[in-house]
Amino acid sequence: MTFAGLDRAYAGLALSDVALAAQGGVRTSRLRWATKSALMPLLIGKLANSSSGDPAWSGLRTRTQAGLALSWAGDVALLGRSDAAFATGLACFAGAHGCYGSAFASARQPTRPAAAVPVGIGGALLGAALSRRAGRLRVPVAGYSALITSMAVTALGLDPNRIGQPATRRIAAGAGLFVVSDGLIGLRKFARPAGTGRGLRSVIDAAVMATYAGGQWLIADGVGRASTPLQPADERG
C-alpha cells in the first residue's frame, strides 16, 4: 500500500473508531476490536515504507516503531474494562513512552526549551491529582504520569537543525495530543463525578480517541520526515 493509501486507511479507521467510542455499548465494543486494534499496525507500516527519511535517522524510526507496537498492545488491553486490563494497558503505554522518549532524545537540542518548564509542572500536578484518586493503582498512575510528561518535554526539545522543522513540529504536536488524550482517560476513570450522564461520557470517549489517533499519526509522520537539513555551502566549508 502506498504512503497516501496508508494515511487514507488510517484516517478512515480512526474516524470510525471515534464514532464507535462515542456510541458506547457492548455491540460497538466488539466492533472496536476491528477498528482500534488496526490503527497502530498501519502506522508501523507507514514508517517501514518511509522513503523520505534520512538513513542517518533509522534508529529514531526503529525506536518509534517499537513505541507504536507497545501502543498496539495497550490498545488491545484497554478494550477490556477491568482494573487488570487497565493496569496492563498502562504498563504497555509506559513502555511505549519510554521508547518515544529514547527516540526523541537522540535528536534533542543542546539546551532545554522554555516550554519544558510549564509542561513539566503541569504534568506533575495532574499526575499527583490523579494518583491520589487512583486507589491501589496510585503508584502505577504516578509513575506513568512522570513517564508521559518526560516524553512530552523531550518531544518539545527536538532540534530542527538536526531533523528538520517539519519533523520537529509534527512530533511535538503529536506528543501534546497524546498527553491530552491520556489526561482525559485519567480524568474519566478517576475524577469523573458519580452519575455523569451518558452524553458527557460519549463526548469524553470520542475526545480520547480523536486526540490519541491524531497524536500517534503526527508522531509517526514527523519521525518519517526526519532528515538532516542541508547546510549552506559556506557553512559546509
Secondary structure, 3 states (H helix, E strand, C coil): CCHHHHHHHHHHHHHHHHHHHHHCCHHHHHHHHHHHHHHHHHHHHHHHCCCCCCHHHHHHHHHHHHHHHHHHHHHHHCCCCCHHHHHHHHHHHHHHHHHHHHHHHCCECCCCCCCHHHHHHHHHHHHHHHHHHCHHHHHHHHHHHHHHHHHHHHHHCECHHHHCHHHHHHHHHHHHHHHHHHHHHHHHHHHCCCCCCHHHHHHHHHHHHHHHHHHHHHHHHHHHCCCCCCCCHHHHC
